[in-house]
């Protein structure tokens, strides 16, 4: 109960800023949010806090230990082929039931076949989880792999634009952001920590990160290839985002629908873990019981979180976007920056990441500095996204220079910061980005540019939310390097200016 109360406080601190912001916006004369919708939003926010607290407790009891045990146990078998096969199927099975991915696939089901889309993303994650393992096993630099695969990524993007499928580009890049959600992140990150702790050697801290970063690239590549081979057309149809339409399905039915997806995700992971435990790890029953309790708590927390997000946050996000875009351009951009600063704090997987970063780095990268860098980065991403809608240009104007800067920075900052930065990008684009920010942008685009422009202008916000932290976190590392250089120079000057008369000679 003491831990639960602490987690409630953390969750409240994360959620309340965005609740307060929406409430203040609703009081202004330019916005018309019905009292009943605002009340549903406030109740949803309260439940969201409880759900987030339960999820964080459950992740600590189940997802993190499972990933750690699986990584350590597999490496001890010393059978590389077995390890890689297990990683491939684990990545696919976990991803195809990731709630974030299901939210995105439901919003684009009129454009692409949902099953094909989800399976493509799952294959991408599984394949690149294998690559992440090979990176640790053969001790390769993450920055080199990132440079190689992003060059391939941009080559395929250019090909997509050449054959007039530019409208699919934002969706392709968004697919990489939604794969690293609240279920996969704790498991994949702890899996990486377990692997690195066993065979990472002197670079174990650096090798603990980078798994999420590489697993975010795979889906983009696979989705782009599948869309290039398809003959589909952009036939996007705007869903009904009104709260009355969502509530007409019934809150219980929504909770059952969300719960079914989560049961699949957790069921795949736990069944897979039990098989590994039987053949490899042989954990005592006491630890298995603890993991089961943690899974149950995780399930309850995620059902509450995703249900309330869908009921209270999705319609409010769409309504705010459609009304905000009628204001002056400067006002719209500033408000979006503030919204981005608050939304990232409410992402459940962010707190798993920042806690793990602080623990692995021994406090050298603190939670506070990580949260500030992520908050500013996501705020900038949302502001840039709304500016793109207002001006109507392609997302490539952001993605190409953005990734060029982030990859260039990886050559100058410590590898640990690069690994943390690229992991942070995937984690920042979580459930609230899919259920609040994306509907917000869709509402703004539909109102400002029309329904026909939604695919090319509104989508892509998830990819920007995943990209900007790559720069902001690495700038944090660059600042740390420069500060150390300045301190060393000051120390050297003090030594050189020292008075020789103060030296004591011993004979």
N, C-alpha and C positions, 0 to 999 in steps of 0.2 A: 504494500500500500504506500510505503514511503517513496519507493521508486516511481510508482504510478503518479503520485502527487507532483514529484519533480518533473516527470515527463509532461504532465498537464500544464505546468508552468511554462516549460519550454515551448510547447505547442501553442499556448495562448499568446506568448510573446511573438511567435511566428505568424499566427493567423490574424490577430487583432489589428495590425497596421492596415491590411488591405480591407478589412471590415470597416474600420474607421474611415478610410479613404472613400469607399463606396457610399457610406452613409453621408459624409460631407458633400460629395458630389450630388447626391439625391436632393439635398437641401437647396441647391442653387436653382435659379429660375430657368436655366436653359435645359434642365433635365426633368422628365416626368416619369418617375418610377411609382407605380401604384403601391398604395400602402400594404395591400395583402402580399404582393410580390416581395417587397422589402422585408416584411415580417418573416416570410418563408426563408429569405436569404439569411436573416439574422439567426433564426433557429438552426438552419443548416450549418452556419459558421460555428455555433456552439457544439453541434454534433461532430463537426469536422475536427475540432480540437480534441475531442475524446477519441475519435478514430485514429488520429495521428499519434496520440500518446500510446494507445494500445499497439499500433503498428511498430513503433520504435522499440517497445518492450519485447514484442514478439520476435522482431528481427534479431535482437541481441540474444534471445534464448534459442532461436532455431536456425534462421537463415545463415547468420554469420558462422556459428559453429559447424553447420553442415558443410558449407563451402570450405571451411578451414580443414575439417576432417577429411573431406573428399580429396582435396588437393594434396595434403600430406600423405594420405594412404595410397593414392595412385602412384605418386613418385616413388614410394618405398617398394613397389612391385618391380621397378626398374624395367618394365616392359613398355617401351615407348609406343609401339604400335597400339597396344591396348589403351594407353592413356589418350592417344589422339582419337581413336574411335569413340571412346567414351565421351570425350570433350565435344566431338562433332554432334552426336545425338543429344547430349545434354543441352547444348546451345540451341538446337532446333526445337526440342520439346518444351523447354522453358519459355522460349520466345513466342511460339505460336499461341500461347495463352496469356501473354503479357497484357494487362488491362489497358495500358496506354496505346498499344498497337491496335487493340480492338476498337477503342474510341475513334482513332483516326480512320480505320478501315470502314467503320459504319458511316462516317461523314463523306466518304468518297465511293460508296458502293455503286452509285449510278455511273461512275467514270471507269472504274476498273473492277474486275471480279474480285470480291473480298477474299475468297479462299486462296486464289492464286497469289494475290498480293501478300497475304499473311505468310503463306508458305515460302515465298521468295525471300521475305525478310528473315524468316527463321533459318533458311539455308545460309543466308549471308552471315548471320550471327554465329552459327555453328562452324562455318568454314574459317572465320576469322578468330574464333576462340582457339582453334587448332593452331593458327599462325601465331597467336599470342603465346601459346605454350612453347612452340618451337623457338620463339624469340628468347624465352627464359632458358630453355634447355641448351641452346647454342650460344647464349650470352651475346645477342645482337643488340645494337643501339635502336631504341624506339624511334628516335628522330629520323634515322635512315629509312626505316620501314614506312613511317608516315609520309615522308617526302616521295617515296616510290609510289605508294598507293594513291596519294592525292594527285600526282601527275597523271596516273592512269584514269583517275576519276574525271579530271578536267578534260582529258582527251575524249572520253565517252560523252561528256556533256556537250562538247563542241560538235560531235557527230550527231547528237540528238537535235541540237539547234539547226544543223545543216539540213536534216531531212524534215524540218518543219514540225518538230515535236517540242518546241520550247515551252509550251504550256505544262508539260509533264515535269519539267525540271524542279520547280518548287516542291511538288509532291515527292519526288525521288529523294531530295535532300531531307525532307521532313521525316521520311521513313527511318533515317539513321538516328534521329533524335528521340523518337518514341519507343525505340527498342529497349533503351536502358531506363526502365521504370522501377517502381517500388519493389517488385519481386525479384527481377534479375540482378539489380545492382548489388544488394547485400550478398547474394550468392556468388556472383562472378567476382566481386572484389575480394571477398574472403577466400574464395578458391585461389585467386592470384596470390594472396598473402601466404596461404598454406604452401603453394608451389615454391614461391620465392624463399620462404623461410627454410625450406629443405635443401634446395639446390642453388639458391640465388647467390651464395658466396658473399664476397665483400660488397656486391651491388644489390643485396637483398632488399634494401629500402626502395631503391629505384625500381627494381623488378616487381615489387608488390603492386605497382600501379602500371597503367597502360593497357590492361585487359579490356576495360570499358571503352577506352579510346579506339582500339582496333576493332572491337565488336560493333562500334558505331559506323565504321567505314563499310563493312561488309554488306549491310542491307542496301546502302545507296548504290553500290556497284551492281549488285544482283538485280535490284529493282530497275535501274537504268537499262541494263541488258535486256530484261524481260519486256520492258516498255518499248525498247527499240525493235524487238522482234514481233511485237503485237501490231495489230491493224486497227486498234481502237481509236475512237474520236473523242474529243472533249465534249461530253454531253452532261455537264454538271447541272444538277437541279438543286436549288436552295431548299434545305430541310426547314421544317417548321420549328423554330427555336423558342416559340412562346412558352411561358410557364404553364399556361392552361393546357397546351398540347402535350407537354411533358407529364404533367400531373394526371392527365386523362388516362395514361397507362397504369396509374396506380403506383404509389410509393413502394408497396410490398412487391409488386411485380418487377419494378426496377431493381429493388434489392435482391430479389431472386435471380434476376438476369445477371447482375454484377457478381453475385455469389457463385453462380455456376461457372463463370469464367475464372474466378479466383480458385475455386476448388480444382479445376483442371490444372491450373498453373502449379498450385501447391501439391496436388496429387502426383503430377509428373515428377516434380523435384523429389518428394519424399519416397515414392516408389523406386526411383532411380537410386536414391541414397540407401535404401534398405538392401537393394541388390548388391551395391558396392560394399556395404557393411558386412553382408553375409560372406562374400568371397574375399574381401580385402582387409577391412578395418577391425572387425570383431569387437565393436564397442560394447561396454557393459549395459545391461538393461536400464540402469539408473539414468545414464546419459540419453538413451533413446526416449525414455519417459519425459525427460526435460525438453527434448526437441519436439515431441508431440504436443506438449503443453504450449510451447512457443508457437507452433504452427497454428494451433487453435486460436491463440490470442492474435496472431498475425491475420488470420482469416476474418475474425470479428472486426478488428481495426480497419482492414481494407474495405470490407463491405460497407461499414459506416462511412468511411472516407469517400469512396467512389460514388455511393448512392447520394449522399448529401451534396457532393460536388456536381453531380449530374442534375439534381433537382433544384438546388439553390444558386449555383455559380454559373452554369452554362447559359440559362436564359437571361440572367442579369448581365453577363458578359456581352451577349449579342445585343441586348437593349442599350447598354452603355455605348458600345461601339457605334451603333446606328445613330444615336443622338449626339455623341461627342463630335463626330465628323462634321456637323453643321456649324461648329464654332470656328473661330479664327485659327489659321494654320499654326501659329506659334503656340497658342493655348493648347491645341490638340497634341502637339509634339511634347510639350512640357508635362502635361497630364499623363501621357503614355510613359514617359520616362519615370515618373513617380510610381505609376502602377507597376512597372517592371521591377523597380527597387523593392516593392513590398511582396509581389507574387513569389519571387524566388525563395523567400524565407519560409513560405508555406509548403514547399515541396518536401515530402517526407524523406526521400532518398538523399537529399542534400545533407541532412543531419547525420545520416549514416556515413556519408563520405567525409565530412569535416571531422567527425570523431575519429575515424580510422586514420585520416591524414595526420591529425595531432598525435595520435598514439604511435604510429609507425615512425614519424619524424622526431619523436622525443620532445615535442613541443616547439621545435624550430619553426614549423608552419602552424600557427595557432588557428583555432576555430574562428576567432574574431576577425583576423586579417583575411581569412578565406571568405567569410561571409560578406565582408565589406567589398572585396574584389568581385565576388559573384553578383552581389546586389547592384553595383554600379554597371557591371557588364551587361546584365540582363535588362536593366533599365535602358541602356543605350540601344540594345537590340530591339526592344519594343518601340522606342522612339524612331529608329531607322525604318522599322517595318511600316509604321503609319505614314511616315514621310514618303515611302515608296508608293503607297496607295494614292496619296494626294498628288504625286507627280507622274505616276503611271509608267515607271521604267522597269526593266528586267532585273531579277534578283541577282543575276551574274555580276552586276555592277558592285554588289556587296561581297559576294562569295569569293570571287577571284582575288581582289586585293586583300580581303580579310584573311583568307587562308595563306596567301603569300606572306603577309606580315607575321602570322602565327608560326609558319614554318621557318621563316627567316630568324625569328626570335629564338627558336629551338637550337640554333647554332651558337648562341651567345649565353644562354642561361644554363644552370646546372641541369643535368638530365632528369633529376628528381622533380624539378618544377615543371618541366615539359610534360612528364608523365601525369602529374597531378592535374595540370591544366587541361589536357586532352580528355582525361577522365571526367573532370568537372563539367565540361561542355555537354557530354551526354547526359549526365545526372541532372543538370539544371533544367532540362526540358522534360519535366515529369507530368503527372496527372493534371495539375492545375493549368499547365500550358495548353493541354489538349482540351480541357473542359471549360476554361475561362478565357485565356488569351486568344486561342484560335477562333472561337465564336465571336469574340470581341472584334477581331480583324475582319471576319466574314461579314459581320453586321456593318462595320464601317465601309467596307468595299462595296457591298450590295447597295448601300444608301448613296455612296458618292460616285461610284463608277458603273454600277449595274451588275446584275447577276452574271452576265457573260464574262466578266473580268475576274470573278472570284478565284478561279483556279490559278490564274497567272499572277494575281496581285496579292490576294489574302493568304493563300498557302505559301509556305516558305518561312513563316514567322518562327516555326519550331526549329528550323535549321539555323536561323540567325541567333536564336536563344542559345543554341548549342555551340555556335561559332565564337561569339564575342568573348565568353569567358576564357577561351584559349589565349586570347591576347592579354586580357586583364590579369590573369593569374601569372602568366610569364613576365609581365611587367613588374609584378610583385617580386618575382625572382630576380629580375634585372636590377630593381631597386636595392635588393639585399646585397647583390654583388658590388654595386657602386658604393653602398654604405661601407662595406668591408674595405674596399680600396681606399676610401677617404680616411677611415679609422687607422689603417696601416700606415698611410702617409703621415698622418698627424703624429702617430707613435714614433715613426722614424725621425721626424723633425725634432721631436723632444729629445730623442737620444743624441742626435747630432749637436743640439744646442746645449747639451749638458755641460756643466762647469767641471773641468778636469781637476780643479782644486778639491772637489768634493770626493774624489776617488781615494779610497783607503788602500794603501799598499801593505801587504803582510810579508814580513821577512822571516 
